[in-house]
Amino acid sequence: MCKEFVQKVQSVMSSATVETGDYIRRLVKIERQCWGDEAEALRNIARGCKLSFWTLNNIKIGRAKSVNADVRDRVRNFYVNNLRQHAARLIHEAEMAAKTGQANDALAGIENEIRALAARLEAAAGQEAAPNPHQNPNP
């Protein structure tokens, strides 16, 4: 796509649609196993978000002009949970490397950074779980 087309499409789309599309594109990049595996990655993401494949695909390619808050929140929560799982996996690998005697100062520093990132992700997940004071509790 040319830059002018993307700018024109994004000017019509809401900021929630652009943000959700960015999350979906990042998730597809993380989930795909090899070149040409984007459709299967998008199916896995759709299954995790409990949304349809076509809904996510239309948001990803910019066909959707707006996204409701529920869809945006589902995709964002799935993205944050995905990052939390990756951080937990990296911490586990660092702990296993330390147990096998491969630990050094650089590895300890990286492990501390991953733990700090994991704490930030927990805070972000907790922030999403907190009720919105501006939202009507009785719809």
C-alpha positions as CSV (number, residue, x, y, z in Angstrom):
1,M,0.0,0.0,0.0
2,C,1.2,3.5,-0.7
3,K,1.7,5.9,2.1
4,E,-1.0,8.4,0.9
5,F,-3.6,5.6,0.8
6,V,-2.7,4.5,4.3
7,Q,-2.9,8.1,5.6
8,K,-6.3,8.6,3.9
9,V,-7.7,5.4,5.3
10,Q,-6.4,6.2,8.8
11,S,-7.9,9.6,8.7
12,V,-11.3,8.1,8.2
13,M,-10.8,5.4,10.8
14,S,-11.3,6.0,14.5
15,S,-8.3,6.0,16.9
16,A,-9.6,2.8,18.5
17,T,-9.7,1.1,15.1
18,V,-6.1,2.1,14.4
19,E,-4.9,1.0,17.9
20,T,-6.8,-2.3,17.7
21,G,-5.4,-2.9,14.2
22,D,-1.9,-2.3,15.5
23,Y,-2.4,-4.8,18.3
24,I,-3.7,-7.4,15.8
25,R,-0.7,-6.9,13.4
26,R,1.7,-7.2,16.3
27,L,0.0,-10.4,17.6
28,V,0.1,-11.9,14.1
29,K,3.8,-11.1,13.8
30,I,4.4,-12.8,17.2
31,E,2.2,-15.8,16.5
32,R,3.1,-16.8,13.0
33,Q,5.5,-19.7,12.7
34,C,6.8,-19.1,9.2
35,W,6.1,-17.1,6.0
36,G,2.6,-17.6,4.7
37,D,1.3,-18.6,8.1
38,E,-0.6,-15.4,8.9
39,A,-4.1,-16.8,8.4
40,E,-3.5,-19.6,10.9
41,A,-2.0,-17.1,13.3
42,L,-5.0,-14.9,12.9
43,R,-7.3,-17.9,13.5
44,N,-5.4,-18.6,16.8
45,I,-5.7,-15.0,17.9
46,A,-9.4,-15.0,17.0
47,R,-9.9,-18.1,19.1
48,G,-8.1,-16.5,22.0
49,C,-10.0,-13.3,21.8
50,K,-13.3,-15.1,21.2
51,L,-14.0,-13.1,18.1
52,S,-14.5,-14.1,14.5
53,F,-11.6,-14.5,12.1
54,W,-13.2,-12.1,9.7
55,T,-13.7,-9.4,12.3
56,L,-10.0,-9.4,13.2
57,N,-9.0,-9.6,9.5
58,N,-11.2,-6.6,8.6
59,I,-9.7,-4.6,11.4
60,K,-6.2,-5.7,10.5
61,I,-6.4,-4.7,6.8
62,G,-8.2,-1.4,7.6
63,R,-11.6,-2.3,6.2
64,A,-13.4,-1.7,9.5
65,K,-14.2,2.0,10.0
66,S,-14.9,1.7,13.7
67,V,-14.4,-0.7,16.5
68,N,-16.6,-1.0,19.6
69,A,-15.0,-0.9,23.1
70,D,-15.6,-4.6,23.7
71,V,-13.6,-5.7,20.7
72,R,-10.8,-3.2,21.5
73,D,-10.7,-4.4,25.1
74,R,-10.7,-8.1,24.1
75,V,-7.8,-7.6,21.7
76,R,-5.8,-5.5,24.1
77,N,-6.3,-7.9,27.0
78,F,-5.2,-10.8,24.7
79,Y,-2.1,-8.8,23.7
80,V,-1.2,-8.0,27.3
81,N,-1.7,-11.6,28.4
82,N,0.4,-12.8,25.4
83,L,3.2,-10.5,26.5
84,R,2.9,-11.7,30.1
85,Q,3.3,-15.3,29.0
86,H,6.4,-14.4,27.0
87,A,7.9,-12.6,30.0
88,A,7.2,-15.6,32.2
89,R,8.8,-17.9,29.7
90,L,11.9,-15.7,29.5
91,I,12.2,-15.5,33.3
92,H,11.9,-19.3,33.5
93,E,14.6,-19.7,30.9
94,A,16.9,-17.3,32.8
95,E,16.3,-19.2,36.0
96,M,17.1,-22.5,34.3
97,A,20.3,-21.0,32.9
98,A,21.3,-19.8,36.4
99,K,20.7,-23.3,37.8
100,T,22.9,-24.9,35.1
101,G,25.8,-22.6,36.0
102,Q,25.5,-20.3,33.0
103,A,24.6,-17.2,35.1
104,N,26.7,-14.1,34.8
105,D,26.2,-10.4,35.4
106,A,24.7,-9.7,32.0
107,L,22.2,-12.5,32.4
108,A,21.2,-11.2,35.9
109,G,20.7,-7.7,34.5
110,I,18.5,-9.0,31.7
111,E,16.5,-11.1,34.2
112,N,16.0,-8.0,36.4
113,E,14.7,-6.1,33.3
114,I,12.3,-8.9,32.4
115,R,11.0,-9.0,35.9
116,A,10.4,-5.2,35.9
117,L,8.6,-5.6,32.5
118,A,6.5,-8.4,34.0
119,A,5.5,-6.2,36.9
120,R,4.5,-3.4,34.5
121,L,2.4,-5.9,32.5
122,E,0.8,-7.1,35.7
123,A,-0.1,-3.5,36.5
124,A,-1.5,-3.0,33.0
125,A,-3.6,-6.2,33.3
126,G,-4.8,-5.0,36.8
127,Q,-5.7,-1.6,35.4
128,E,-7.8,-3.3,32.7
129,A,-9.6,-5.4,35.4
130,A,-10.5,-2.4,37.5
131,P,-13.9,-1.0,36.8
132,N,-14.2,2.3,34.9
133,P,-15.6,4.9,37.2
134,H,-17.1,6.8,34.2
135,Q,-18.9,3.7,32.9
136,N,-22.5,3.1,34.0
137,P,-22.6,0.0,36.2
138,N,-26.3,-0.7,35.4
139,P,-26.7,-0.6,31.6
